[in-house]
Amino acid sequence: ETGVTQTPRHLVMGMTNKKSLKCEQHLGHNAMYWYKQSAKKPLELMFVYNFKEQTENNSVPSRFSPECPNSSHLFLHLHTLQPEDSALYLCASSQGIGFNNEQFFGPGTRLTVL
Amino acid sequence: GDSVTQMEGPVTLSEEAFLTINCTYTATGYPSLFWYVQYPGEGLQLLLKATKADDKGSNKGFEATYRKETTSFHLEKGSVQVSDSAVYFCALSDRGGNDYKLSFGAGTTVTVRA
């Protein structure tokens, strides 16, 4: 595996389900990100982790719970979501968190909440 | 706050046509500017970037020039191919504060027909 991988690629869940999204980066990076991509809207930054420590929570509802056990893995735990949470969830990583650090993106998980 | 505005799509072109996607920005500091591309079913990839005024970023035949006087970073390609069909995102990273935060435009869908 190379780059940034995400599983599953597609997920359908009911509002009462609990599920988790997984992201893994094979680039030796120290920072990881979760973004939400909704149709016809700019990407929304959700969470940022640097060296496993959360440095940003962009006013994300508590039904989204991130976990970063090490610099290579990032999870997004989902619980009692709403239909409006249906979107493409993108994970990214970068070497550091300075402005010149290029972010590398995974292919995303297409989430549908019924 | 920082923001990016890019032309709405979709844009449909014939092969070998000239492509321009307009992007303007608002920033409080001295941002770096980026163009990302998202091919169908994939994550975002950095296409090109510019870190200071009058810089020109270029890659794969695409170019964009950082124009501070007009706060613009328009993307251009002289002769598009079918393989250029994708969604293009303009983004900025402002050095003035949380400089790891990328602010994205809403994306422009480009379809190139043979």
Interface residues (C-beta under 8 A of the other chain):
Chain A: V4 Q6 A31 K40 K41 P42 L43 L45 V48 E56 L90 A92 S94 I97 G98 F99 N100 N101 E102 Q103 F104 F105 G106 P107 G108
Chain B: V4 P31 S32 Y36 G41 E42 G43 L44 Q45 L46 K49 T51 F89 S93 D94 R95 N98 D99 Y100 K101 L102 S103 F104 G105 A106 G107
